[in-house]
Amino acid sequence: MFRFDDGLVEVTYFDYDETLVSHTEYTFSEDQQKELREACYASRLPLWRGSYYDPNPGYTDGEVWIITIGYDNRERVISGSSAYPRLYHTLYDTAKAITDAMEAE
């Protein structure tokens, strides 16, 4: 789960059975926030539906994901399981690269 809100990014990873694996909060710099906003636009995030789920509900070994975006005192939640918007990895890869770089420092 990634949660973005005014420079604060929360990253929570769950195991396949929804057991909490880790939870970390990051404070993004202005440049990192700009990079993340650009990835949101590049991934066409405003056009994403609210949910993406594999049409085969009996198949449960895929990734469950949630993105929560806070802006102007509002929140938008987008989620999925074993299915993704077309440009999901544009946003995910950018956020992951930023947080990985912060952990390496």
C-alpha positions in Angstrom: 0.0 0.0 0.0 1.3 3.4 -0.9 -0.3 6.5 0.7 0.7 9.9 -0.6 -0.3 13.1 1.2 1.5 16.5 1.2 5.0 15.1 1.0 4.4 12.2 3.4 4.5 8.8 1.8 3.5 5.8 3.8 4.5 2.4 2.5 2.9 -0.7 3.9 3.6 -4.2 2.7 1.4 -7.1 3.5 2.0 -10.8 3.0 -0.5 -12.7 0.8 -2.6 -13.6 3.8 -2.8 -9.8 4.7 -0.3 -10.2 7.6 1.6 -6.9 8.1 5.2 -7.3 6.8 6.4 -3.7 7.2 5.2 -0.2 7.5 7.5 2.8 6.8 6.8 6.5 6.5 8.9 8.7 4.3 9.0 12.5 4.0 9.6 13.4 0.4 11.7 16.5 -0.6 10.2 19.1 -2.9 12.1 17.5 -5.8 10.8 14.0 -4.9 7.3 15.3 -4.6 7.6 16.8 -8.1 8.9 13.5 -9.5 6.0 11.6 -7.9 3.4 14.1 -9.2 4.9 13.8 -12.7 4.7 10.0 -12.4 1.0 10.4 -11.4 0.3 12.4 -14.5 2.4 10.1 -16.8 0.5 7.1 -15.5 -2.8 8.9 -16.1 -3.8 8.4 -12.5 -6.8 10.7 -12.6 -8.4 8.4 -15.2 -8.0 5.2 -13.2 -11.1 3.4 -11.9 -11.5 2.9 -8.2 -10.8 -0.8 -8.3 -9.1 -3.5 -10.5 -9.7 -7.2 -9.8 -8.9 -10.4 -11.6 -12.2 -11.7 -13.0 -11.3 -15.2 -11.7 -12.0 -14.9 -8.0 -10.8 -18.4 -7.2 -7.2 -17.5 -8.1 -5.7 -15.8 -5.1 -1.9 -15.9 -5.4 -1.6 -12.4 -7.0 -0.6 -9.1 -5.5 -3.2 -7.1 -3.6 -2.4 -3.4 -3.8 -3.9 -0.1 -2.5 -3.0 3.5 -3.4 -4.4 6.2 -1.2 -3.9 9.8 -2.4 -4.6 12.7 -0.1 -5.2 16.2 -1.6 -7.2 19.3 -0.7 -8.5 17.6 2.5 -9.9 14.7 0.4 -8.8 11.2 -0.2 -8.9 8.9 -3.2 -8.4 5.2 -2.8 -7.6 2.9 -5.7 -7.1 -0.8 -5.2 -6.7 -4.1 -7.0 -5.9 -7.7 -6.8 -4.0 -9.5 -9.6 -5.1 -6.7 -12.0 -3.7 -3.3 -12.7 -4.4 -0.1 -14.7 -2.4 0.0 -17.9 0.2 2.4 -16.6 0.3 1.2 -13.0 4.0 0.4 -13.0 4.9 3.9 -14.2 3.7 5.2 -10.8 4.8 2.2 -8.8 8.3 2.1 -10.2 8.9 5.8 -9.5 7.6 5.6 -5.9 9.7 2.5 -5.3 12.8 4.0 -6.8 12.5 7.1 -4.6 11.9 5.1 -1.4 14.7 2.7 -2.2 17.1 5.6 -2.7 16.0 7.1 0.6 16.7 3.8 2.4 20.1 3.5 0.8 21.2 6.9 2.2 
